[in-house]
Amino acid sequence: MWWILIEENHGSSDAKEWRTSTVKVNGDRWLARAKAEELARTHVPRHPAFAQRRSVLKVDDDHWVTIVQGATRDYHFRVTVAELVHDE
């Protein structure tokens, strides 16, 4: 089974934390990669409230970084394809 992890930063600059959400993909790695790239382009992060621009960077076949520009600050989130290898 394949999963997509969406990790976005939130909190003040002094107390930055990461929030992770997951999407299960019933299919092969190629389907998971296609869905992950779609999420890198369309996921609506918590911040900024009024996004003005979005840049999607493909790091490798399983990782994307999306930079969302707001009115006063830029925010980013990561999208990763992961394979479930153990589950009890």
N, C-alpha and C positions, 0 to 999 in steps of 0.2 A: 504494500500500500504506500502511496506517495502522499506527502503533506506539503502544504505551502505555509511558510511562516512569514508573517508581516510584523516587523519590529519597528515601532516608531518611538521617537523620543518625546518626552513631555516633562513639564515641571520647569522651575526657574533654572537659570544658568548655574546657580550654586547647588541645586539639588536635582540635577537631571536624572531621570529614570527612564527605563525602557518598558514599553507595554507591548506584549506579544499576543497576536491573535493567530489562529490557525484555520486552515481550510483543508479538509480531507478530499483527496482526489481518487475516485474509483476508476482507474485506468492505468495506462503505462506512463513512463517517464516523459514521453513526448507530449502527451496530453497535459501532464502537470506543468511542464515548461511553458506551454502555450497559455494555460490559465494564469500562471505566475506573471508572465509578461503582460497579459491583459490587466491583472490587478495592479501592476506597477504603473500602468497608464491611467487606471480608473479609480483606484482606491481613494476614498475621501478621508484623509487623516483628521484627527481632532484639531490640529493647528496647522496652518492658520485658518481662522474663521472665514476670511475673504481671500481666497487664493487668486493670484493674478497671473501666475505663470507656472508651468510644470516642465521639468527636464528629467528624462528617464535615461539612466546610464546602465548599460549592460556590462557587468564586471566579468562574467563568464557565462557558460551555458545555464547555470543554475542560480545566478545571483544578479539582482538589479538594485540600484540605488535611485530613488526618486527624490529630487529636490523641488520643493514647493515654495515659491516666493509669495510672501504676504505683503501687506502694505508697509510694514516696518521691519520684518525679520524673515529670514529663510528657515525652513524646517526641512527635515529629510526623514525618509523611512526606507527600510530595506525589505526586499522580497527574496525569499530563498526557497528553493525546491529541496525537500529532504525525504529520504526513504526511511520508513519505519523498519527497524531491524530487530526490535525486541519490545514486547508488551506483555506484562503479567496481569 
